[in-house]
Amino acid sequence: MKMKKHLIWDEAEYNYPVLETFRPNIMSYIHDDDDEIHPAMIIAPGGAYCYCSASEGELVAKEVFGYGYNVFVLSYTTDYLRRTPLKMQPLKDLSRAICFVRSKCDEFKIDVNQVAVMGFSAGGHLVGSIAVHFDEPALVEKGKYAGISNRPDAVILSYPVITMGEYTHEYSKVALCGVDASEDELEYMSLEKQVKPDTPPVFIWHCETDQAVPVDNTKMFAESLKKNHVPVEMHLFDHGRHGMSTATEEWANDPLFGLYTMDQFFEALRYMHANDMELPEPINGMDIPKNADVCQIYVNTRNNLRIDEHGDPSIHLWVEMAFDWLDNIFE
């Protein structure tokens, strides 16, 4: 396996007001077999548009890699402090990432007609957004990416945020759209209202007992896809918590895999610590000296946690079911 970080925006192209030096990027996981062409998977972790979850990045990437895919984990623009609404920036990041991967098909040894995207929670909203808005004029590339399609060939959504309406996830909504979002903006980002017949095929799964992102999000989106004659496969599990990633024992032990997805969050953590702001769980309330490495303390504390609630024993089978579905889509 060959791993490498790639910046997807030139410095002059990227103007979201970050705290330090973050720029959106992908981490590639490429097979070593020099001549074989592989399908591609781009993964968007969740995190309420406030951070990119480490447990939905590298852990998932290595699982997907085992199915013969060359994999790319996207660290897209987030804002833990919710200072400036993200608006279209994350969607532009994902659109560019798809074009970037396709533009380097020879280097990455991928089939440009087999580029799938996978998203978790808010990352599911992001992936769902490119599925319905790929032809948005604001996403049309010029220059070296002109003419390269940003439309994914298949979409996998895990416990996704879909709507900005009644069943929305409020943190995701505020981080993305702001507290003063217009009705038109909320309509645009309510993906159940934006499905078209040319939306790519979708595999979607969720847990009925998800208390963070109601399962209604998935049900509404699946119904809209069916009404528009878009191929969709939906799996609902009777019992399970939000954020289950691969739902394996490795996930349940909850080490933070691939901390590179947390870079922008760590910038926020350092800023909060320097400015005496309340820190997030699990380090809120801790007396941390000014000169301490607050990011390392956060990581060490998180690594001592374990997830006790696994939900239905069959949930981990979603990965196998998703790739059986993809085999049929790409055959």
Disulfide bonds with the S-S distance in Angstrom:
none
